[in-house]
Amino acid sequence: MTKAFPGVLANDSIDLKIRPGEIHALLGENGAGKSTLVKMIYGILKPDAGTILFNGRQVEIESPARARELGIAMVFQHFSLFDSLSVVENISLGMNKVVDLQKLANEITEVSKRYGLPLDPKRHVYTLSVGERQRIEIVRCLLQEPRLLVMDEPTSVLTPQEVKKLFLTLNRLAEEGLGILYISHKLDEIKELCHQATILRLGKRIGIVDVDDESTSSLANMMMGDELEKNDRHHTPVTGAIRLQVNRLNMPAKDSTSISLSNINLDVRAGEIVGIAGVAGNGQDELLKALNGERCAPEAASIIIDNQPAGKLGPNPRRRAGLASVPEKRLGHGAIPDMDLVDNAFMTGFYRMGLLAKGIINYPKTRIFAQKVITDFSVKTSGSSVPAESLSGGNLQKFIIGRELSQHPEILIVSQPTWGVDAGAAQTIHRSLRQLATQGAAILVISQDLDELMAMSDRIGAICGGRLSPLYPTAKMTVEKVGLLMAGVALEEGAADVASVS
Amino acid sequence: MWPRLVKRQIPSRLMVYLSPVFALLLSLLAGVVLFIIMRVSPLAALHAFFIEPLSSIYGLAELGVKATPLILIGVALSLGFKAGVWNIGAEGQLTIGGLCGGMVALYFYDQEGFYIIPLMLLAGVLGGIVWAAIVAFLRVRFNANEILTSLMLSYVAGLLLNVLMHGPLRDPDGFNFPESRQFSDSALLPTLFDGTRLHIGFLIALLVVALGWIILSKTLMGYQIKVAGSAPAAAEHAGFSTSKIVWTTLLLGGGIAGLAGTIEVAGPIGQLLPNISPGYGFTAIIVAYVGRLHPLGALFAGLLLALTYLGGETAQIQLNLPVAVTGVFQGLLLFFLLASDVLIHYRIRFGKPELAVEKS
């Protein structure tokens, strides 16, 4: 299959074969072309060239409806569910014909029992967890009795415990003869679950391998080429005084779609990186906005920057106090999409870099600042006068992080530092964060990527439903333990002595 | 094969400026069709509409007179629209501004003095600000949609002026006509050239264009306006207060619209009437968009839209065309502009996608 987009060949003559009963991994970094390939298989994108054979017969899949008709089902990363409707109502809406709701509810119960996907058809979606919502999507697919199930990074929204349950289900489905195409860049999962793997890099197929014959590191080598470099992790940082302290912070939710923060306590010392894990939508965005001043806290004393109460300060007074931040969403929050990099450099830099005099913008100085960020952080762009939206995700992230680091913050809060960023850029970002910490800054990383946090943070905790767990030294934690924290379960044994150490 | 729209990788800067040109050409074309349907020679009609008004000094001066309020309000609305604050009630702010400025003139009707005009202009600005402040307060305090409130307040303003014209402000010697006294000479804006009605208000408009341009391109305020309109979440991240931007742009818009209102009554009109504007406040919305929400663009667009007012009058006199043709032309222009703006983000492609699925 071949598919080109303006300026990039997303898929370059890619071959892929899946047998019935096989769990086949489609492995590649962000931007390798995985999504493009499955979108063509599911009829969302039209291939430029190539053929699809389904059960030995050549088919043209011109729409998702045609794909479903053939027996191809897909579970997307982002769910399409109506919060205010019940499970059975949501599933009935996806059907091509009118169905009897009671009959459908019985079918749902039956399917969910058979495959270990507990689901109450009468529950309303808004009461369900992310894992339960994913089950709706899977059950919806299974009701169509598919021959091929495509799953696009299904575990990125799940806790490790939920992942285990999902894998049991997928294995049972495969035993019954269903072909499963499993898209991921998480090597451990692929090692555990999949039989064969097709590896993509930069739009090309690198190889097809039996997963049992490979190790995670050989898979990683194929996925990333020679960009990979080992991180030296878990050294003991030299920590200094507490720079950022949060005491019993409570913030009511702004609207029905946001999370309220309750009783958040945390402290970050100079020289250390603290990681906060959590499944998406558990209050990460709200926490970032509370810490960087986009939303003020009800009490000034609940946020303390370098011994000064800062809860009622706005973003710019907090910047003056030395606190910089990088939000999760780049375009539209961390950067202004249709304005150029000079204006984007000004956006958060004007206060500390002195780019403003009596209300007039000093553009020559701003241009130099933007150019310095571009050079220092090797942002790939044709210059500083291109709009932010024309940069790739990784380059824009380098620019945004570079913009904050160039201001030499004393406290840095970063949300999802390497989400959607290729391995090379991710490494640059990790290295510069560690370097900043070594220079004595306090760094807080909020991320959904547990592997990243385990690798780079000195202490780690998790946020769940707007509540933050205690922070534990990362060296004493395992992925499973953090998984429990992510699910909101308190660690009983040893918690007391660990807490006293920190 | 039907043409298809293909998304551009980055928005075309060329099309940002070509789009108004396309819109103008398409409006002219639609005008030709319209005139043929109305059984009028399209050539004669277009000549009357777009050439005749420009072929004399008097005509050019009239163009400046009509363009003055359009440019003023067009600049003010550009700033607001850029910030995503949809003040479409400039007509009401103009009316209240004209009313306030006019009342100052009537208070001093039997006096002479250099201070009268500055006082009038000040009163006009304040009147417009007060009227827009209602909208800003409702938006910031209750999150009331400013499109609705500003529009509705326009009708309130019109009715308020009407009530006053039929009552306290009526000329005592005016045979009960709903008109005020004529303003004294000290309350009339000086003209720039003898024999024309072009007044110093036009210079004020040029000054506002320059100020608007500087604000937008050089100041923190202009930067905040641009960011707030383009990416509200980024504006919050940068630490810009949304309510401050709503207040600033609305009060600025109201103040300038009020100024335009006073300039109208102190310039070409010379007294208060129940109706002091042929919809300048609404037409200025088209001016802002045709001018690409840029102050300099508003200058040219203001002149163009002023031409449609003049042309409509000429066509009415020479060819007996209904005056509604003016509104039709203005509407066509905005309509085609919004349609042409698609080309900023998309390109037109003919034929099938280059590489079709292989058939074996």
Interface residues (C-beta under 8 A of the other chain):
Chain A: T2 A4 P6 G7 K46 P47 D48 A49 G50 T51 Q58 E60 N292 G293 E294 G314 P315 N316 R319 S325 P327 K329 L331 G332 H333 G334 A335 I336 P337 D338 M339 D343 F346 M347 T348 F350 Y351 L356 G359 I360 I361 Y363 V386 P387 E389 S390
Chain B: R8 Q9 I10 P11 K218 T219 L220 M221 Y223 K226 V227 S230 A231 A233 A234 E236 H237 A238 G239 S241 P353 E354 L355 V357 E358 S360
